[in-house]
């Protein structure tokens, strides 16, 4: 199960993920390759070579002894341009042996973003209603399905399900979220609207999800369920409702 999850994360187009063994970067997701300016078919290289030399000892220690939380470093693009980054490192068992999975988040220009769940609370299961609609059929249908997936994940948590089905449900939720984002951005392109705000919002959410999925246990799955529910309703009100009005004004329904 862990192997399948790692493979899905590596293949994700918007998540910067690398697999490291013995200090060497063996596999890089498309997003990680873009972030560092690497060729997709580049041979293995020392992962610390992607980091400013002043932070390499810190990174090397994190690779040897993965710990909960993130490591802040100064990263280096292949052209020598530095940027601020956070790394989340976790162990993984793969078919060819143990490795560590590194998730990288570019935090240049903004402060560290962390989600803190409300103390003593759990996400409530919310049923879809007309008040959540934005007036565009495909978007409303996808939002409704997202809520169904979030509710299902919370039901599994409440039932005390084992970690394996919880992780599978979270993976499905992440995959469908990426699909939904691609749909919204395609619609914006079709009507000639600027998708910059949407794309930024989408990227930040996927990075936040990656922070949760980098450490796979029931507590982080629960946090991600809570986070996604809060995000979905805020996103509908603040971003998608105005977007829906724009699409309707340009003939979309």
C-alpha positions as CSV (number, residue, x, y, z in Angstrom):
1,X,0.0,0.0,0.0
2,X,2.8,2.4,0.9
3,X,4.5,1.6,-2.4
4,X,1.4,2.5,-4.4
5,X,1.0,5.7,-2.5
6,X,4.6,6.8,-3.1
7,X,4.3,5.9,-6.8
8,X,1.1,8.0,-7.1
9,X,2.7,11.0,-5.4
10,X,5.8,10.8,-7.6
11,X,3.6,10.8,-10.7
12,X,1.5,13.8,-9.6
13,X,2.1,16.7,-11.9
14,X,1.8,19.4,-9.2
15,X,3.5,17.9,-6.2
16,X,7.3,18.2,-5.9
17,X,8.4,14.8,-4.6
18,X,11.7,12.9,-4.7
19,X,12.8,9.5,-3.7
20,X,16.3,9.4,-2.1
21,X,18.5,6.4,-1.2
22,X,21.9,6.6,0.3
23,X,21.8,10.4,-0.3
24,X,21.1,10.1,-4.0
25,X,18.0,11.5,-5.7
26,X,16.8,8.4,-7.7
27,X,13.4,9.6,-8.8
28,X,11.9,13.1,-9.2
29,X,8.2,14.0,-9.9
30,X,7.6,16.4,-12.8
31,X,7.0,19.2,-10.3
32,X,10.3,18.6,-8.5
33,X,12.1,18.6,-11.8
34,X,10.5,21.9,-12.8
35,X,11.2,23.4,-9.4
36,X,15.0,22.7,-9.6
37,X,15.3,23.0,-13.4
38,X,16.3,19.3,-13.8
39,X,16.0,17.2,-16.9
40,X,13.2,14.6,-16.3
41,X,15.6,11.8,-17.4
42,X,18.6,13.1,-15.4
43,X,20.8,10.4,-13.8
44,X,20.8,10.0,-10.0
45,X,22.6,12.8,-8.2
46,X,23.4,13.8,-4.5
47,X,20.3,15.3,-3.2
48,X,22.3,17.7,-1.0
49,X,23.7,19.2,-4.2
50,X,20.3,20.9,-4.7
51,X,20.7,22.8,-1.4
52,X,22.9,25.7,-0.3
53,X,26.1,24.3,1.2
54,X,25.3,26.0,4.5
55,X,22.2,23.9,5.0
56,X,23.6,20.6,3.7
57,X,24.5,19.1,7.1
58,X,21.0,19.8,8.3
59,X,19.5,18.1,5.3
60,X,21.9,15.2,5.5
61,X,20.8,14.6,9.1
62,X,17.2,14.7,8.1
63,X,17.7,12.2,5.3
64,X,19.4,9.8,7.7
65,X,16.9,10.3,10.6
66,X,13.6,11.5,9.2
67,X,11.5,13.3,11.8
68,X,8.1,14.7,12.1
69,X,7.7,18.3,10.8
70,X,9.5,20.2,8.1
71,X,13.1,21.4,7.6
72,X,13.7,24.9,6.3
73,X,16.5,25.3,3.8
74,X,17.9,27.5,1.1
75,X,17.5,25.5,-2.2
76,X,19.3,26.0,-5.4
77,X,17.9,26.0,-9.0
78,X,20.1,24.4,-11.6
79,X,21.0,27.9,-12.9
80,X,22.3,28.8,-9.4
81,X,19.3,30.9,-8.4
82,X,18.5,30.4,-4.7
83,X,15.0,30.1,-3.2
84,X,13.5,29.4,0.2
85,X,12.1,25.9,0.6
86,X,10.7,23.6,3.2
87,X,11.3,19.8,3.1
88,X,9.2,17.1,4.6
89,X,11.1,13.8,4.8
90,X,9.6,10.3,5.6
91,X,10.7,6.7,5.3
92,X,9.2,4.4,2.7
93,X,9.5,0.7,1.8
94,X,9.8,0.2,-1.9
95,X,10.1,-3.0,-4.0
96,X,13.9,-2.4,-4.5
97,X,14.5,-1.6,-0.8
98,X,14.0,1.1,1.8
99,X,14.2,4.8,0.8
100,X,13.1,8.2,2.0
101,X,10.5,10.3,0.3
102,X,11.2,14.1,0.3
103,X,8.4,16.6,-0.4
104,X,9.7,20.1,-1.3
105,X,7.7,23.3,-0.9
106,X,8.8,26.6,-2.4
107,X,8.0,29.2,0.2
108,X,9.7,32.1,-1.5
109,X,7.9,35.4,-0.8
110,X,5.6,34.2,1.9
111,X,5.8,32.9,5.4
112,X,5.6,29.3,6.4
113,X,2.0,28.1,6.1
114,X,0.8,25.5,8.7
115,X,-2.6,24.1,9.5
116,X,-3.5,23.9,13.1
117,X,-6.8,21.9,13.8
118,X,-9.3,23.4,16.2
119,X,-8.6,21.8,19.6
120,X,-11.0,19.1,20.6
121,X,-13.1,19.3,17.4
122,X,-13.7,17.0,14.5
123,X,-15.0,18.0,11.0
124,X,-18.7,17.6,10.9
125,X,-20.3,15.7,8.0
126,X,-22.1,18.3,5.9
127,X,-24.7,17.4,3.2
128,X,-24.7,19.3,-0.1
129,X,-27.3,21.9,-0.5
130,X,-28.2,24.6,-3.0
131,X,-26.5,27.3,-1.0
132,X,-23.1,25.8,-2.0
133,X,-23.8,26.1,-5.7
134,X,-22.0,28.5,-8.0
135,X,-24.3,28.1,-11.0
136,X,-22.0,26.1,-13.3
137,X,-23.1,22.5,-13.6
138,X,-19.7,20.8,-14.0
139,X,-18.2,22.8,-11.1
140,X,-21.1,22.2,-8.8
141,X,-21.1,18.5,-9.6
142,X,-17.4,18.2,-8.8
143,X,-17.7,20.2,-5.6
144,X,-20.5,17.9,-4.6
145,X,-18.4,14.9,-5.3
146,X,-15.5,16.4,-3.3
147,X,-17.7,16.8,-0.3
148,X,-18.9,13.2,-0.6
149,X,-15.3,12.1,-0.6
150,X,-14.5,14.2,2.4
151,X,-17.5,12.9,4.3
152,X,-16.6,9.3,3.4
153,X,-13.1,9.8,4.7
154,X,-14.5,11.2,8.0
155,X,-16.9,8.3,8.3
156,X,-14.0,5.9,7.9
157,X,-12.1,7.8,10.6
158,X,-15.1,7.7,13.0
159,X,-15.4,4.0,12.4
160,X,-11.8,3.4,13.4
161,X,-10.8,1.9,10.1
162,X,-7.2,0.6,9.6
163,X,-4.7,3.0,8.1
164,X,-4.6,1.3,4.7
165,X,-8.2,2.1,3.6
166,X,-7.8,5.6,5.1
167,X,-4.7,6.3,3.0
168,X,-6.5,4.9,-0.1
169,X,-9.4,7.2,0.5
170,X,-7.1,10.2,0.9
171,X,-5.2,9.3,-2.3
172,X,-8.5,9.2,-4.2
173,X,-9.5,12.6,-2.7
174,X,-6.1,14.1,-3.8
175,X,-6.5,12.6,-7.3
176,X,-10.0,14.0,-7.7
177,X,-9.0,17.4,-6.3
178,X,-6.3,17.6,-9.1
179,X,-8.9,16.6,-11.7
180,X,-11.2,19.4,-10.4
181,X,-8.5,22.0,-10.5
182,X,-7.7,21.0,-14.1
183,X,-11.3,21.4,-15.0
184,X,-11.6,24.9,-13.5
185,X,-8.4,26.1,-15.1
186,X,-9.5,24.7,-18.5
187,X,-12.8,26.6,-18.2
188,X,-11.0,29.8,-17.4
189,X,-8.7,29.4,-20.4
190,X,-11.8,28.8,-22.7
191,X,-13.4,32.1,-21.8
192,X,-10.1,34.0,-21.8
193,X,-10.2,34.7,-18.0
194,X,-7.1,35.1,-15.9
195,X,-6.4,31.9,-14.0
196,X,-3.6,33.3,-11.9
197,X,-5.5,33.5,-8.6
198,X,-7.1,30.1,-9.1
199,X,-3.8,28.4,-10.0
200,X,-2.1,29.9,-7.0
201,X,-4.9,28.8,-4.7
202,X,-4.8,25.3,-6.2
203,X,-1.1,25.0,-5.8
204,X,-1.2,26.1,-2.2
205,X,-3.9,23.5,-1.4
206,X,-2.0,20.7,-3.1
207,X,1.2,21.6,-1.2
208,X,-0.8,21.6,2.1
209,X,-2.2,18.2,1.3
210,X,1.3,17.0,0.6
211,X,2.4,18.1,4.1
212,X,-0.3,15.7,5.4
213,X,0.3,12.8,3.1
214,X,4.1,12.9,3.6
215,X,3.5,11.5,7.1
216,X,0.9,8.7,6.8
217,X,-0.9,8.0,10.0
218,X,-4.5,8.3,11.2
219,X,-3.9,11.6,12.9
220,X,-2.6,13.3,9.8
221,X,-5.4,11.8,7.7
222,X,-7.9,13.3,10.2
223,X,-6.2,16.7,10.0
224,X,-6.4,16.6,6.2
225,X,-10.1,15.7,6.3
226,X,-10.7,18.7,8.6
227,X,-8.5,21.0,6.5
228,X,-10.2,20.0,3.2
229,X,-13.7,20.6,4.5
230,X,-12.8,24.1,5.7
231,X,-10.9,24.8,2.5
232,X,-13.8,23.7,0.2
233,X,-16.4,26.0,1.6
234,X,-14.1,29.0,1.9
235,X,-12.9,28.3,-1.7
236,X,-16.5,28.2,-3.0
237,X,-17.5,31.5,-1.3
238,X,-14.3,33.5,-1.9
239,X,-13.1,32.2,-5.3
240,X,-15.5,29.9,-7.2
241,X,-18.7,32.0,-6.7
242,X,-17.2,35.1,-8.4
243,X,-15.7,32.8,-11.0
244,X,-19.1,31.2,-11.6
245,X,-20.7,34.6,-12.1
246,X,-18.0,35.4,-14.7
247,X,-18.6,32.2,-16.6
248,X,-22.3,32.7,-16.7
249,X,-21.8,36.3,-18.0
250,X,-19.8,34.7,-20.9
251,X,-22.4,32.1,-21.7
252,X,-21.3,29.1,-19.6
253,X,-23.8,27.1,-17.6
